[in-house]
Amino acid sequence: MGDEKTVDVELPNGKLMMARVQQLDVTLPGGPQDVGLDRMLSFDAVGEALQGVGSVIVDSLERIKPSKATVEFGLELGVKGGSLVSVFVDSGSKASLKVTLEWESGARNAGDQTTSG
């Protein structure tokens, strides 16, 4: 990945936070440079990424109906094309998604569902 820098990020409520981001655009020496790290960035794209990942997970959980579910995933922040983006990673820079599902004894699973009519 590219250079890492701490930047100001504007949250949807107008508040500011600091975030450590990496420049994801690759440029050749002497070529055009992206100056996205030098200006205020919006956090909206991170929220959109969370909503997208969350909706896929919730849809899947609604189909398999566990009694309990725990989901963990990591997002790294980067700048690409002058905009803040989220990158799905863990501290080792590999995609990270941990899902733990539990069913209580006697609970019906998705395959045991019946309809009465």
CNS distance restraints for C-alpha pairs under 8 A (distance, minus, plus):
assign (resid   1 and name CA) (resid  22 and name CA) 6.91 0.50 0.50
assign (resid   1 and name CA) (resid  23 and name CA) 7.05 0.50 0.50
assign (resid   1 and name CA) (resid  24 and name CA) 5.86 0.50 0.50
assign (resid   2 and name CA) (resid  22 and name CA) 5.74 0.50 0.50
assign (resid   2 and name CA) (resid  23 and name CA) 4.79 0.50 0.50
assign (resid   2 and name CA) (resid  24 and name CA) 5.49 0.50 0.50
assign (resid   2 and name CA) (resid  25 and name CA) 7.23 0.50 0.50
assign (resid   2 and name CA) (resid  26 and name CA) 7.20 0.50 0.50
assign (resid   3 and name CA) (resid  22 and name CA) 5.46 0.50 0.50
assign (resid   3 and name CA) (resid  23 and name CA) 5.33 0.50 0.50
assign (resid   4 and name CA) (resid  20 and name CA) 6.82 0.50 0.50
assign (resid   4 and name CA) (resid  21 and name CA) 5.57 0.50 0.50
assign (resid   4 and name CA) (resid  22 and name CA) 4.26 0.50 0.50
assign (resid   4 and name CA) (resid  23 and name CA) 6.41 0.50 0.50
assign (resid   5 and name CA) (resid  20 and name CA) 5.59 0.50 0.50
assign (resid   5 and name CA) (resid  21 and name CA) 5.60 0.50 0.50
assign (resid   5 and name CA) (resid  22 and name CA) 6.40 0.50 0.50
assign (resid   5 and name CA) (resid  37 and name CA) 7.37 0.50 0.50
assign (resid   6 and name CA) (resid  18 and name CA) 6.42 0.50 0.50
assign (resid   6 and name CA) (resid  19 and name CA) 5.44 0.50 0.50
assign (resid   6 and name CA) (resid  20 and name CA) 4.29 0.50 0.50
assign (resid   6 and name CA) (resid  21 and name CA) 6.23 0.50 0.50
assign (resid   7 and name CA) (resid  18 and name CA) 5.56 0.50 0.50
assign (resid   7 and name CA) (resid  19 and name CA) 5.55 0.50 0.50
assign (resid   7 and name CA) (resid  20 and name CA) 6.43 0.50 0.50
assign (resid   7 and name CA) (resid  21 and name CA) 7.20 0.50 0.50
assign (resid   7 and name CA) (resid  37 and name CA) 6.65 0.50 0.50
assign (resid   7 and name CA) (resid  38 and name CA) 7.64 0.50 0.50
assign (resid   7 and name CA) (resid  39 and name CA) 7.96 0.50 0.50
assign (resid   7 and name CA) (resid  40 and name CA) 7.49 0.50 0.50
assign (resid   7 and name CA) (resid  41 and name CA) 7.87 0.50 0.50
assign (resid   8 and name CA) (resid  16 and name CA) 6.42 0.50 0.50
assign (resid   8 and name CA) (resid  17 and name CA) 5.81 0.50 0.50
assign (resid   8 and name CA) (resid  18 and name CA) 4.75 0.50 0.50
assign (resid   8 and name CA) (resid  19 and name CA) 6.51 0.50 0.50
assign (resid   8 and name CA) (resid  39 and name CA) 7.83 0.50 0.50
assign (resid   8 and name CA) (resid  40 and name CA) 5.74 0.50 0.50
assign (resid   8 and name CA) (resid  41 and name CA) 6.66 0.50 0.50
assign (resid   9 and name CA) (resid  16 and name CA) 5.59 0.50 0.50
assign (resid   9 and name CA) (resid  17 and name CA) 5.32 0.50 0.50
assign (resid   9 and name CA) (resid  18 and name CA) 5.93 0.50 0.50
assign (resid   9 and name CA) (resid  19 and name CA) 6.61 0.50 0.50
assign (resid   9 and name CA) (resid  40 and name CA) 5.89 0.50 0.50
assign (resid   9 and name CA) (resid  41 and name CA) 4.81 0.50 0.50
assign (resid   9 and name CA) (resid  42 and name CA) 5.64 0.50 0.50
assign (resid   9 and name CA) (resid  43 and name CA) 6.13 0.50 0.50
assign (resid  10 and name CA) (resid  14 and name CA) 5.88 0.50 0.50
assign (resid  10 and name CA) (resid  15 and name CA) 5.86 0.50 0.50
assign (resid  10 and name CA) (resid  16 and name CA) 4.64 0.50 0.50
assign (resid  10 and name CA) (resid  17 and name CA) 6.54 0.50 0.50
assign (resid  10 and name CA) (resid  40 and name CA) 6.85 0.50 0.50
assign (resid  10 and name CA) (resid  41 and name CA) 6.08 0.50 0.50
assign (resid  10 and name CA) (resid  42 and name CA) 4.98 0.50 0.50
assign (resid  10 and name CA) (resid  43 and name CA) 5.89 0.50 0.50
assign (resid  11 and name CA) (resid  15 and name CA) 5.37 0.50 0.50
assign (resid  11 and name CA) (resid  16 and name CA) 5.98 0.50 0.50
assign (resid  11 and name CA) (resid  17 and name CA) 7.30 0.50 0.50
assign (resid  11 and name CA) (resid  42 and name CA) 6.42 0.50 0.50
assign (resid  11 and name CA) (resid  43 and name CA) 5.23 0.50 0.50
assign (resid  11 and name CA) (resid  44 and name CA) 7.07 0.50 0.50
assign (resid  12 and name CA) (resid  42 and name CA) 7.69 0.50 0.50
assign (resid  12 and name CA) (resid  43 and name CA) 6.86 0.50 0.50
assign (resid  12 and name CA) (resid  44 and name CA) 6.49 0.50 0.50
assign (resid  19 and name CA) (resid  77 and name CA) 7.59 0.50 0.50
assign (resid  20 and name CA) (resid  77 and name CA) 6.93 0.50 0.50
assign (resid  21 and name CA) (resid  76 and name CA) 7.47 0.50 0.50
assign (resid  21 and name CA) (resid  77 and name CA) 4.90 0.50 0.50
assign (resid  21 and name CA) (resid  78 and name CA) 4.63 0.50 0.50
assign (resid  21 and name CA) (resid  79 and name CA) 6.62 0.50 0.50
assign (resid  22 and name CA) (resid  77 and name CA) 6.70 0.50 0.50
assign (resid  22 and name CA) (resid  78 and name CA) 4.49 0.50 0.50
assign (resid  22 and name CA) (resid  79 and name CA) 6.08 0.50 0.50
assign (resid  23 and name CA) (resid  37 and name CA) 7.33 0.50 0.50
assign (resid  23 and name CA) (resid  78 and name CA) 5.73 0.50 0.50
assign (resid  23 and name CA) (resid  79 and name CA) 4.90 0.50 0.50
assign (resid  23 and name CA) (resid  80 and name CA) 6.44 0.50 0.50
assign (resid  24 and name CA) (resid  78 and name CA) 6.08 0.50 0.50
assign (resid  24 and name CA) (resid  79 and name CA) 5.69 0.50 0.50
assign (resid  24 and name CA) (resid  80 and name CA) 5.25 0.50 0.50
assign (resid  25 and name CA) (resid  34 and name CA) 7.32 0.50 0.50
assign (resid  25 and name CA) (resid  79 and name CA) 7.44 0.50 0.50
assign (resid  25 and name CA) (resid  80 and name CA) 5.38 0.50 0.50
assign (resid  25 and name CA) (resid  81 and name CA) 6.79 0.50 0.50
assign (resid  27 and name CA) (resid  31 and name CA) 6.12 0.50 0.50
assign (resid  27 and name CA) (resid  32 and name CA) 6.69 0.50 0.50
assign (resid  27 and name CA) (resid  33 and name CA) 6.49 0.50 0.50
assign (resid  28 and name CA) (resid  32 and name CA) 7.75 0.50 0.50
assign (resid  34 and name CA) (resid  81 and name CA) 6.69 0.50 0.50
assign (resid  34 and name CA) (resid  82 and name CA) 6.30 0.50 0.50
assign (resid  35 and name CA) (resid  39 and name CA) 7.49 0.50 0.50
assign (resid  35 and name CA) (resid  82 and name CA) 6.60 0.50 0.50
assign (resid  36 and name CA) (resid  41 and name CA) 7.72 0.50 0.50
assign (resid  36 and name CA) (resid  79 and name CA) 6.63 0.50 0.50
assign (resid  36 and name CA) (resid  80 and name CA) 7.65 0.50 0.50
assign (resid  36 and name CA) (resid  81 and name CA) 7.12 0.50 0.50
assign (resid  36 and name CA) (resid  82 and name CA) 3.89 0.50 0.50
assign (resid  36 and name CA) (resid  83 and name CA) 6.54 0.50 0.50
assign (resid  37 and name CA) (resid  79 and name CA) 7.06 0.50 0.50
assign (resid  37 and name CA) (resid  82 and name CA) 7.27 0.50 0.50
assign (resid  41 and name CA) (resid  83 and name CA) 6.42 0.50 0.50
assign (resid  41 and name CA) (resid  84 and name CA) 6.02 0.50 0.50
assign (resid  42 and name CA) (resid  83 and name CA) 7.37 0.50 0.50
assign (resid  42 and name CA) (resid  84 and name CA) 6.45 0.50 0.50
assign (resid  43 and name CA) (resid  47 and name CA) 6.84 0.50 0.50
assign (resid  43 and name CA) (resid  84 and name CA) 6.75 0.50 0.50
assign (resid  44 and name CA) (resid  48 and name CA) 6.29 0.50 0.50
assign (resid  45 and name CA) (resid  49 and name CA) 6.18 0.50 0.50
assign (resid  45 and name CA) (resid  84 and name CA) 6.60 0.50 0.50
assign (resid  45 and name CA) (resid  85 and name CA) 5.94 0.50 0.50
assign (resid  45 and name CA) (resid  86 and name CA) 7.16 0.50 0.50
assign (resid  46 and name CA) (resid  50 and name CA) 6.26 0.50 0.50
assign (resid  46 and name CA) (resid  84 and name CA) 7.64 0.50 0.50
assign (resid  46 and name CA) (resid  85 and name CA) 6.38 0.50 0.50
assign (resid  46 and name CA) (resid  86 and name CA) 5.56 0.50 0.50
assign (resid  47 and name CA) (resid  51 and name CA) 6.14 0.50 0.50
assign (resid  48 and name CA) (resid  52 and name CA) 6.13 0.50 0.50
assign (resid  49 and name CA) (resid  53 and name CA) 6.17 0.50 0.50
assign (resid  49 and name CA) (resid  86 and name CA) 6.84 0.50 0.50
assign (resid  50 and name CA) (resid  54 and name CA) 5.77 0.50 0.50
assign (resid  51 and name CA) (resid  55 and name CA) 5.93 0.50 0.50
assign (resid  52 and name CA) (resid  56 and name CA) 6.46 0.50 0.50
assign (resid  53 and name CA) (resid  57 and name CA) 6.35 0.50 0.50
assign (resid  54 and name CA) (resid  58 and name CA) 6.03 0.50 0.50
assign (resid  55 and name CA) (resid  59 and name CA) 5.97 0.50 0.50
assign (resid  56 and name CA) (resid  60 and name CA) 6.31 0.50 0.50
assign (resid  57 and name CA) (resid  61 and name CA) 6.19 0.50 0.50
assign (resid  58 and name CA) (resid  62 and name CA) 6.08 0.50 0.50
assign (resid  59 and name CA) (resid  63 and name CA) 6.56 0.50 0.50
assign (resid  60 and name CA) (resid  64 and name CA) 6.50 0.50 0.50
assign (resid  61 and name CA) (resid  65 and name CA) 5.53 0.50 0.50
assign (resid  61 and name CA) (resid  66 and name CA) 6.81 0.50 0.50
assign (resid  61 and name CA) (resid  69 and name CA) 7.86 0.50 0.50
assign (resid  63 and name CA) (resid 110 and name CA) 6.52 0.50 0.50
assign (resid  64 and name CA) (resid 109 and name CA) 6.51 0.50 0.50
assign (resid  64 and name CA) (resid 110 and name CA) 5.03 0.50 0.50
assign (resid  65 and name CA) (resid 109 and name CA) 6.23 0.50 0.50
assign (resid  65 and name CA) (resid 110 and name CA) 6.16 0.50 0.50
assign (resid  66 and name CA) (resid 101 and name CA) 6.06 0.50 0.50
assign (resid  66 and name CA) (resid 102 and name CA) 5.67 0.50 0.50
assign (resid  66 and name CA) (resid 103 and name CA) 5.14 0.50 0.50
assign (resid  66 and name CA) (resid 109 and name CA) 7.11 0.50 0.50
assign (resid  67 and name CA) (resid 101 and name CA) 7.65 0.50 0.50
assign (resid  67 and name CA) (resid 102 and name CA) 5.68 0.50 0.50
assign (resid  67 and name CA) (resid 103 and name CA) 4.69 0.50 0.50
assign (resid  67 and name CA) (resid 104 and name CA) 5.93 0.50 0.50
assign (resid  67 and name CA) (resid 107 and name CA) 7.54 0.50 0.50
assign (resid  68 and name CA) (resid 101 and name CA) 5.92 0.50 0.50
assign (resid  68 and name CA) (resid 102 and name CA) 5.09 0.50 0.50
assign (resid  68 and name CA) (resid 103 and name CA) 6.63 0.50 0.50
assign (resid  69 and name CA) (resid  99 and name CA) 7.15 0.50 0.50
assign (resid  69 and name CA) (resid 100 and name CA) 5.63 0.50 0.50
assign (resid  69 and name CA) (resid 101 and name CA) 4.61 0.50 0.50
assign (resid  69 and name CA) (resid 102 and name CA) 6.35 0.50 0.50
assign (resid  70 and name CA) (resid  99 and name CA) 5.75 0.50 0.50
assign (resid  70 and name CA) (resid 100 and name CA) 5.08 0.50 0.50
assign (resid  70 and name CA) (resid 101 and name CA) 6.63 0.50 0.50
assign (resid  71 and name CA) (resid  97 and name CA) 7.35 0.50 0.50
assign (resid  71 and name CA) (resid  98 and name CA) 5.73 0.50 0.50
assign (resid  71 and name CA) (resid  99 and name CA) 4.58 0.50 0.50
assign (resid  71 and name CA) (resid 100 and name CA) 6.49 0.50 0.50
assign (resid  72 and name CA) (resid  97 and name CA) 5.88 0.50 0.50
assign (resid  72 and name CA) (resid  98 and name CA) 5.09 0.50 0.50
assign (resid  72 and name CA) (resid  99 and name CA) 6.52 0.50 0.50
assign (resid  73 and name CA) (resid  88 and name CA) 7.51 0.50 0.50
assign (resid  73 and name CA) (resid  89 and name CA) 7.62 0.50 0.50
assign (resid  73 and name CA) (resid  90 and name CA) 7.51 0.50 0.50
assign (resid  73 and name CA) (resid  96 and name CA) 5.51 0.50 0.50
assign (resid  73 and name CA) (resid  97 and name CA) 4.57 0.50 0.50
assign (resid  73 and name CA) (resid  98 and name CA) 6.30 0.50 0.50
assign (resid  74 and name CA) (resid  88 and name CA) 5.78 0.50 0.50
assign (resid  74 and name CA) (resid  89 and name CA) 5.14 0.50 0.50
assign (resid  74 and name CA) (resid  90 and name CA) 5.13 0.50 0.50
assign (resid  74 and name CA) (resid  95 and name CA) 7.83 0.50 0.50
assign (resid  74 and name CA) (resid  96 and name CA) 5.98 0.50 0.50
assign (resid  74 and name CA) (resid  97 and name CA) 7.23 0.50 0.50
assign (resid  75 and name CA) (resid  86 and name CA) 5.72 0.50 0.50
assign (resid  75 and name CA) (resid  87 and name CA) 5.24 0.50 0.50
assign (resid  75 and name CA) (resid  88 and name CA) 4.58 0.50 0.50
assign (resid  75 and name CA) (resid  89 and name CA) 5.47 0.50 0.50
assign (resid  75 and name CA) (resid  90 and name CA) 7.14 0.50 0.50
assign (resid  76 and name CA) (resid  86 and name CA) 5.58 0.50 0.50
assign (resid  76 and name CA) (resid  87 and name CA) 4.84 0.50 0.50
assign (resid  76 and name CA) (resid  88 and name CA) 6.28 0.50 0.50
assign (resid  76 and name CA) (resid  89 and name CA) 6.07 0.50 0.50
assign (resid  76 and name CA) (resid  90 and name CA) 7.65 0.50 0.50
assign (resid  77 and name CA) (resid  84 and name CA) 6.85 0.50 0.50
assign (resid  77 and name CA) (resid  85 and name CA) 5.87 0.50 0.50
assign (resid  77 and name CA) (resid  86 and name CA) 4.73 0.50 0.50
assign (resid  77 and name CA) (resid  87 and name CA) 6.02 0.50 0.50
assign (resid  78 and name CA) (resid  84 and name CA) 5.79 0.50 0.50
assign (resid  78 and name CA) (resid  85 and name CA) 5.22 0.50 0.50
assign (resid  78 and name CA) (resid  86 and name CA) 6.09 0.50 0.50
assign (resid  78 and name CA) (resid  87 and name CA) 6.84 0.50 0.50
assign (resid  79 and name CA) (resid  83 and name CA) 5.35 0.50 0.50
assign (resid  79 and name CA) (resid  84 and name CA) 4.61 0.50 0.50
assign (resid  79 and name CA) (resid  85 and name CA) 5.74 0.50 0.50
assign (resid  80 and name CA) (resid  84 and name CA) 6.58 0.50 0.50
assign (resid  80 and name CA) (resid  85 and name CA) 6.66 0.50 0.50
assign (resid  88 and name CA) (resid  94 and name CA) 7.94 0.50 0.50
assign (resid  88 and name CA) (resid  95 and name CA) 5.58 0.50 0.50
assign (resid  88 and name CA) (resid  96 and name CA) 6.77 0.50 0.50
assign (resid  89 and name CA) (resid  93 and name CA) 5.14 0.50 0.50
assign (resid  89 and name CA) (resid  94 and name CA) 5.07 0.50 0.50
assign (resid  89 and name CA) (resid  95 and name CA) 4.30 0.50 0.50
assign (resid  89 and name CA) (resid  96 and name CA) 5.27 0.50 0.50
assign (resid  90 and name CA) (resid  94 and name CA) 5.74 0.50 0.50
assign (resid  90 and name CA) (resid  95 and name CA) 6.21 0.50 0.50
assign (resid  90 and name CA) (resid  96 and name CA) 5.29 0.50 0.50
assign (resid 103 and name CA) (resid 107 and name CA) 6.45 0.50 0.50
assign (resid 103 and name CA) (resid 109 and name CA) 7.84 0.50 0.50
assign (resid 108 and name CA) (resid 112 and name CA) 5.71 0.50 0.50
assign (resid 108 and name CA) (resid 113 and name CA) 6.80 0.50 0.50
assign (resid 109 and name CA) (resid 113 and name CA) 6.92 0.50 0.50
